[in-house]
Amino acid sequence: MASADGARWRRLHGEHAGAVLRTLVECGVALRDIEDVLQDVFFVAFRRRNVLPVATREVRHWLLALARRCAANWRKLERHTYEVLDAQAIEAARAMPEEPEAHAELVDALRVALGRLDEADGQLLVWRFVEGETLREIGRRIGLRKSGAEVRVARARKRLRRLLFRPRMKDH
């Protein structure tokens, strides 16, 4: 990188890092990951420097939009969807739902939807959400990488959701 280019990037980072950081915090990026996502923003900006606006105001607007996209990508990552589970609380909730009739209706609707779902999709969902397999393990089972398994599971969930919430067609 030429010296002038390096100086430009140091100046760009110095002028806009604070605003980008505030945007990432407002978008809900966890403090433990904020530095990584901030680096992602400036790394993407560097890769796309040929489309980076010249005017300071336009650059800031462009960087903040990029920060919002990077924050959205951060939220989509699988590692952010996990939460620490209390086994006793889960067992208590299973043993005694707050609304037994509504729970029974939901379980019945889920069984019907799973019965109408393609067998492969159903198996993916069972592996993931009943047996608790990781996406990496599922990927090995079906011959895909983790990202491919993630896509397959997401699509299966979407199809199940459609079956659950789509009005049932009446038999004629």
N, C-alpha and C positions, 0 to 999 in steps of 0.2 A: 504494500500500500504506500503510495507516495506520501511525503511529509505533509503536503497541503491537505490531502484526503484525511490523514490521521488527525490533523488539527481540526478539520471540519467536523469529524465524528465526535471528538472530545467536546467541542463547543455544542454540538447538537445534543449530546447526552447531558451536558451540564445545564443547558437551558431548559430541557424538557423532561428530564428524569423525575423531577418532583411532581409535575402534573400527571405524568404517566402512572407514577406510584399511587397518587391519590385516586386516580380512576380505577386502578386495580383493587384498591381497598374498598372503594364504593361498589365494585362489582362482586365483592364477596370472596376474593382470593384469600386463602388462609395465610396468616403471617409467616408460618413455617415455609411456605412456597412462594412468597411474594418476590423474593430476589430472583428465583428461577424464572418466574413468569416475566418479570421486568427484563431480564436478559433475553428471553424469547422475543419480546417486543422489539428490542433494538437489533437483535440478530436478523429477524425478518425484515426490519427496515433496511438493514445493511444489504441483505440479499436483493431487495427491491429498490435499491438506491437509484436505479435508472428512472423510476416513476415517482420518486420522492419530490414533492413540490419544493420550490426554491424559497418562496416568501415565508417568513417566520410564522405568521399567523396560520397559513395553510399547512405548514409542516406540523404545527401543534395539533390542528384539527385532524390531520391524517394519522398522526401517531396515537391520538386518543381513540380514534375509531379502531385502529389496529390493536390497541390495548384491550378494548372491549371484546374484540374477536378472540384474542388470546385468552382472556378471562373466561369466555364462553367455552373455548376448547378445554381449558383447565377443568371446568366444572363437569365436562362430559367424560373425563377420564374415569376409568373404572375404580381406581384407588380412592376416589372421593365419594363413592357411593356406599362404602362400607361404614357401618357403625358398630360400636361395641355392643354386643348383645348379652343380656342377662338371662341365662338359661332358666332360672327359676321363674322369672317374670313371664317368659314365653310360655312355659308349661302352665302357669296359672291362667294366662289369657286363653290358652287352648282349652283348659278344663272348664272354664266358666266364662263364655262370652257375655258381654254386657246386654246384648239383645239376642237371645237364643233363636227367636223366630227369623229375624233378619239374617243371622249367621247361617241358619239352615237353608234359607233361600239362596244365599250367596254360594254356599257349597254345592247345592243342586245345580245352579246356573253354571258354575265352574265345571262340574262333571259333564254336563251336557255339551258345553263349548269344547272341552278337551276331547270328548267323543267325536265331535265334528271336525276337529283339527287334523291335519295331515299327520300320519304316524311319526314321521321324522321330526316334525316340529314339536310334537308332544314329547318325544323322547329327549330332545334338547332341553325342553323346559323342566322335565323331571330331573335330568342330570344336574341342571343348574340350581333349581330352586327347591327341589325335594331332597336330593342326595347331597347338595352343597358342593358340587365339583367346581373347580376353578375353570376359567375360560381356557387356560393353558391345557388343562386335563381334557376338556371337551375337544379342544383343537386336535390333540393327539389322537383321540378316539376316531375323529372323522377325517383325519388327514389334512388338517389346516393349521395355520399358525393361529396364535391367540387372537389377532385382529380379525381373522376370518371367522373364528368361532364367535367373537363378539357380535359381528354383523349378523350371523345366522341366528343367534339367540335373540337379538333385538328384533329381527324380522318375525321370528316365531311369536314373540311377545305381542308385537303389533297385530299379527293375524288373530291371536287369541283375544286380544282386546276388542278387535272388530266383531268377532263372534259373540263376545259377551255383551257388548253394548249396542249391537245392531238389532233393530226390531225383528223378531222372529216372523218368518213368512208363514202364513196359515196354509195348511194343506187343503187343496181344493179337490 
